[in-house]
Amino acid sequence: MREYICRSFRIALNETVGESFLFCMVNHDTGKVVTLSRENEFKTFSKDYTHEETDSRTMVTYNAVTIVKDKGRDKELIPEFDEPEDTRKS
């Protein structure tokens, strides 16, 4: 999920926090908001920290994630990703 977020929102993230962010999720047992540590991202399913939101104007429902600044890290800019050769425009 981190790679997808970085690839899709690189420019906007670089203006604010870069790659220095953490995912938030709701603990379904306690109802409390929990920040997911970077060490646990690889062993946590994306569905555990995504939620559905509905646009009140259009009534379109979409999946969303909540990210917060990682206060323990300095801002790290996200470099440009190389496109695979088969998707490059000729």
C-alpha positions in Angstrom: 0.0 0.0 0.0 2.9 2.4 0.8 4.3 2.0 -2.7 0.9 2.6 -4.3 0.4 5.8 -2.2 3.9 7.0 -3.0 3.5 6.4 -6.8 0.0 7.9 -7.0 0.5 10.9 -4.8 4.2 11.6 -5.0 4.0 15.3 -5.9 1.4 16.1 -3.2 3.2 14.1 -0.5 6.6 15.7 -1.4 5.1 19.2 -0.7 4.1 18.1 2.8 5.5 15.0 4.4 7.2 13.0 1.6 7.6 9.4 2.6 7.6 10.2 6.3 4.0 9.1 7.0 2.2 6.3 8.9 -1.2 4.7 8.3 -4.0 5.0 10.8 -6.6 2.3 11.4 -9.5 1.7 13.8 -9.1 -1.2 16.2 -12.4 -3.0 15.8 -12.3 -4.5 19.3 -11.8 -1.2 21.2 -13.0 1.4 18.6 -9.8 3.4 19.1 -7.7 4.9 16.4 -4.3 3.1 16.1 -1.2 4.3 14.2 0.4 1.4 12.3 4.1 1.3 12.7 6.3 1.0 9.6 7.7 -2.3 10.9 4.2 -3.8 10.9 3.0 -2.6 7.5 4.4 -5.6 5.6 2.4 -8.1 7.8 -0.9 -6.1 8.0 -3.5 -6.5 5.3 -4.5 -3.3 3.5 -8.1 -4.0 4.2 -7.4 -3.6 7.9 -6.6 0.1 7.5 -8.8 1.1 4.6 -12.3 2.3 5.0 -15.2 3.2 2.8 -16.3 6.8 2.3 -19.3 8.1 0.4 -19.3 11.5 -1.3 -22.4 13.2 0.0 -22.9 15.1 -3.2 -22.5 12.3 -5.8 -23.2 9.4 -3.5 -20.2 7.6 -5.0 -18.5 5.2 -2.5 -14.8 4.6 -2.6 -12.0 3.1 -0.5 -9.9 5.5 1.5 -6.9 5.4 3.9 -5.8 7.9 6.5 -2.2 8.8 6.9 -0.5 11.0 9.5 3.0 12.5 9.7 5.6 10.3 11.3 6.9 12.6 14.0 9.9 10.4 14.6 11.2 10.9 11.0 12.5 13.8 9.0 10.8 14.5 5.7 12.1 12.1 3.0 11.3 13.2 -0.6 9.9 10.5 -2.8 12.0 10.0 -5.9 10.4 9.6 -9.4 9.6 6.0 -10.2 10.8 4.5 -13.5 8.0 3.2 -15.7 8.2 -0.3 -17.0 9.4 -0.3 -20.6 6.2 -1.8 -22.0 4.1 1.1 -20.6 6.3 3.9 -21.9 5.0 6.1 -24.8 7.1 5.9 -28.0 
